């Protein structure tokens, strides 16, 4: 607690401080969960985006796969929190969901210290993190202001059908859990937060239909959603950095976030 208090004091005394690393936000079963934090200058309160990394539910951490987002959000003067979560197969579903929900609670509980608006918190993830962001955002327990899912798996049974079998990594993550129960599509309802889906049209790992179908079903239910198609792009925002045309998503995502969170 003393370490946490010192971090908060530093943030308050240095409003331009960015990327404060390794803040513990939970310790489920003795496993410390850490996050990195970037807060814009000014008194705020600022809108905030919680970032969820990919890695097939079994790899990665808060500093991998999503690094192109850090300067994008910092330059847009949006607060961001990049969070760790427990990984499969040691920690199967719903451990990761519980960890992300714990991060949301922690960040909201300390909103004043971080100079953020607890009512303007979005969740953004890529790949496995996109699935988890959409799942947390779609569940009734969540009260997020917005969700951004980059090429996430939103319908696990459909994904298994598209791949011709249940992929090994999602099978390890599920560990016998109901695939539909772990699918964001299961929780579609009118009152769910607005969703933005960002997907490459040549994604061989997660077909773009995972996003377009989810948005179509949300629209039919009366919920708000949009799809940003990244023409010709494969899987992974780090891969998109190789082609300037594949980075057109950045201003679109920033504009959408600012409109939804304003």
SVG drawing of the C-alpha trace seen along z (x, -y; Angstrom):
<svg xmlns="http://www.w3.org/2000/svg" viewBox="-33 -21 41 51">
<polyline fill="none" stroke="black" stroke-width="0.4" points="0.0,0.0 2.9,-2.4 4.3,-1.7 0.9,-2.4 0.6,-5.6 4.0,-6.8 3.0,-6.1 -0.2,-8.1 1.7,-11.0 4.2,-11.0 1.4,-11.1 -0.3,-14.0 3.0,-15.9 4.0,-15.2 0.9,-15.6 3.0,-15.0 4.2,-11.6 3.7,-8.8 4.1,-5.0 4.5,-4.5 5.2,-0.7 4.3,2.3 1.6,1.1 -0.1,4.0 -3.9,4.0 -4.8,7.4 -3.3,10.6 -5.7,13.5 -4.5,16.8 -1.2,15.1 -0.4,14.2 0.4,10.4 -1.3,8.7 0.5,5.6 -0.3,2.7 1.4,-0.2 -0.2,-3.6 0.0,-6.8 -1.9,-9.9 -2.1,-13.1 -1.1,-16.5 -3.8,-18.6 -6.1,-18.3 -8.7,-16.2 -10.7,-14.2 -9.6,-12.4 -11.3,-9.6 -9.4,-6.4 -8.8,-3.3 -7.8,0.1 -5.7,2.2 -5.8,6.0 -2.9,7.7 -3.3,10.7 -1.2,13.9 -3.7,16.7 -4.8,16.7 -1.6,18.4 1.2,15.9 2.1,12.2 1.9,9.4 1.0,5.8 4.1,4.7 3.6,7.1 1.6,7.0 -0.2,3.7 2.8,1.3 1.6,-0.7 -1.4,-1.8 0.7,-3.5 1.8,-6.6 -1.5,-6.7 -3.4,-7.1 -0.8,-9.3 -0.8,-11.7 -4.6,-11.8 -4.4,-12.9 -6.3,-9.8 -5.3,-8.1 -4.4,-4.4 -3.8,-1.4 -2.1,1.7 -3.0,4.7 -1.8,8.2 -4.1,11.2 -3.6,14.8 -2.9,17.1 -4.0,20.5 -3.5,23.4 -2.6,22.9 -5.4,20.4 -8.3,21.3 -11.6,19.5 -12.9,17.4 -9.7,16.3 -8.7,13.8 -12.2,12.3 -12.1,12.0 -8.7,10.3 -9.8,7.7 -12.9,7.0 -10.6,6.6 -8.5,4.0 -11.7,2.1 -12.7,2.0 -9.3,0.9 -8.9,-1.8 -12.4,-3.2 -11.8,-3.0 -8.6,-5.1 -10.1,-7.4 -9.4,-10.6 -5.7,-9.7 -5.3,-9.0 -7.3,-12.1 -9.7,-10.1 -13.5,-10.1 -14.8,-6.7 -17.8,-7.1 -15.7,-7.3 -13.7,-4.1 -13.3,-2.1 -11.8,1.4 -9.7,2.2 -8.0,5.5 -6.4,7.3 -6.8,10.9 -7.3,13.0 -7.5,9.6 -10.1,8.5 -12.2,11.5 -11.7,10.8 -12.5,7.1 -15.7,7.9 -16.6,10.6 -16.1,8.4 -17.9,5.5 -20.8,7.7 -21.5,9.3 -24.2,7.8 -21.7,7.2 -19.8,4.6 -20.7,0.9 -18.1,-0.2 -18.6,-3.2 -17.2,-1.6 -15.4,1.5 -12.9,1.7 -12.1,5.2 -9.3,5.7 -9.9,9.0 -11.3,10.7 -13.1,14.1 -16.7,13.1 -18.4,16.5 -16.2,19.5 -18.5,22.2 -18.5,20.3 -14.7,19.9 -14.3,23.7 -16.5,24.2 -14.5,21.7 -11.2,23.4 -12.6,26.9 -11.9,27.8 -11.6,26.3 -8.2,24.5 -5.8,25.9 -5.2,22.6 -8.9,21.8 -9.4,25.4 -6.7,24.9 -8.3,21.6 -11.8,23.1 -10.6,26.3 -14.1,27.8 -16.1,24.6 -19.1,24.0 -17.7,22.3 -20.9,20.3 -20.9,19.2 -17.4,17.8 -18.4,16.0 -19.3,12.3 -22.1,13.1 -23.9,14.9 -24.5,11.6 -25.7,9.3 -28.4,7.0 -29.7,3.5 -28.1,2.0 -24.6,3.2 -21.9,0.5 -21.0,-0.7 -18.5,1.5 -16.0,0.7 -14.6,3.6 -11.3,3.2 -10.4,6.1 -8.0,6.8 -9.8,8.1 -7.0,10.7 -6.9,12.1 -6.2,15.8 -6.3,16.5 -9.6,14.9 -11.9,14.3 -13.4,10.8 -16.9,12.4 -16.2,12.7 -16.5,8.9 -19.1,8.2 -21.5,10.9 -21.2,9.7 -22.0,6.1 -24.9,7.2 -26.4,9.1 -25.8,6.1 -27.5,3.8 -30.5,6.1 -30.7,6.0 -30.7,2.2 -27.1,1.9 -24.5,-0.5 -21.5,0.8 -19.3,0.0 -16.8,2.0 -13.5,0.5 -12.2,2.7 -8.4,2.6 -8.2,3.5 -5.6,6.2 -4.3,6.4 -3.4,9.7 -3.6,10.5 -1.8,8.3 -1.4,4.5 2.4,5.0 2.2,6.4 0.2,3.4 3.1,1.2 4.9,2.5 2.4,0.8 1.4,-2.9 -2.0,-2.1 -2.8,0.4 -2.3,-2.3 -5.3,-4.4 -7.2,-2.8 -5.4,-4.9 -7.2,-8.3 -10.5,-6.4 -10.2,-4.7 -9.1,-7.9 -12.0,-9.8 -14.5,-7.1 -13.2,-6.9 -13.3,-10.7 -16.9,-10.9 -18.1,-8.0 -16.2,-9.1 -16.8,-12.9"/>
</svg>
